[in-house]
Amino acid sequence: MCNQTVSLVAAAIENRGIPTVTIQLLEEIARKVGPPRALCVPFAHGFPLGQPGNAQMHRDIILEALALIDRTDLSPPHLSHHSSSPQKPEGRK
């Protein structure tokens, strides 16, 4: 699904009181659209969880994304980078 569409749907769901987090392949789109919580990953389109067949990596990315929902110190919109990404996590207001 389109990164922009996912971000807009996440924002609409959050407006109904349901917390969301998205996994984003395109950081520039996430910055423009501003999903409530997003984890940017450095992978190619079609591989949002990284290398196919790498179950541990997939699990780690999903848990990292879900952990953003539990963080009470974050104010939406918030953009983080996957922990193995060369960039550091970064908040947005």
C-alpha positions in Angstrom: 0.0 0.0 0.0 1.1 3.6 -0.7 3.2 5.2 2.1 1.1 8.3 1.9 -2.2 6.4 2.1 -1.1 4.4 5.1 0.0 7.6 6.9 -3.4 9.3 6.2 -5.4 6.2 7.3 -3.3 6.0 10.5 -4.0 9.7 11.3 -7.8 9.1 10.7 -7.7 6.0 13.0 -5.9 8.0 15.7 -8.5 10.7 15.5 -11.0 8.0 16.6 -8.9 7.3 19.7 -7.1 4.2 18.5 -3.2 4.3 18.7 -1.4 3.4 15.5 2.1 3.0 14.2 3.3 2.7 10.6 6.4 1.1 9.0 7.6 3.6 6.4 9.9 2.9 3.5 10.0 6.5 2.3 11.1 8.9 5.0 10.4 12.0 2.9 6.8 11.0 2.5 6.5 10.3 6.3 7.9 13.8 7.0 5.4 15.5 4.6 2.3 13.6 5.7 3.1 13.1 9.4 1.7 9.8 10.5 1.1 9.8 14.3 4.0 7.3 14.9 6.3 5.9 12.2 9.3 3.6 12.1 11.4 4.3 9.0 13.2 1.3 7.7 16.1 1.3 5.1 14.7 -1.5 2.9 13.6 -1.7 -0.7 10.0 -1.5 -1.7 8.2 -4.7 -1.2 10.5 -5.6 1.8 9.3 -3.5 4.7 10.7 -6.0 7.2 14.0 -6.6 5.4 15.5 -9.7 4.0 12.9 -12.4 3.1 13.1 -15.5 5.4 14.9 -13.6 8.2 12.2 -14.3 10.9 14.3 -12.8 13.7 14.8 -9.5 11.8 11.0 -9.4 11.0 10.1 -10.0 14.6 12.6 -7.3 15.8 11.2 -4.7 13.4 7.6 -5.4 14.4 8.4 -5.3 18.1 10.4 -2.0 17.6 7.4 -0.5 15.8 4.9 -1.6 18.4 7.0 -0.3 21.2 6.4 3.2 19.8 2.8 2.9 20.9 3.7 2.3 24.5 6.1 5.3 24.7 4.3 8.0 26.7 7.2 10.5 26.1 6.4 10.8 22.4 4.0 13.3 21.0 2.4 12.5 17.6 3.6 13.0 14.9 6.8 11.1 15.8 9.3 9.6 13.4 11.9 7.0 14.4 14.5 5.1 12.5 15.0 1.4 12.7 17.7 0.6 15.2 20.0 -1.0 12.6 19.6 2.1 10.4 22.5 4.5 10.2 20.3 7.4 11.4 19.3 8.1 15.0 15.7 8.2 16.2 14.2 11.6 15.8 11.0 13.2 17.1 8.9 15.7 15.3 6.3 18.2 16.4 
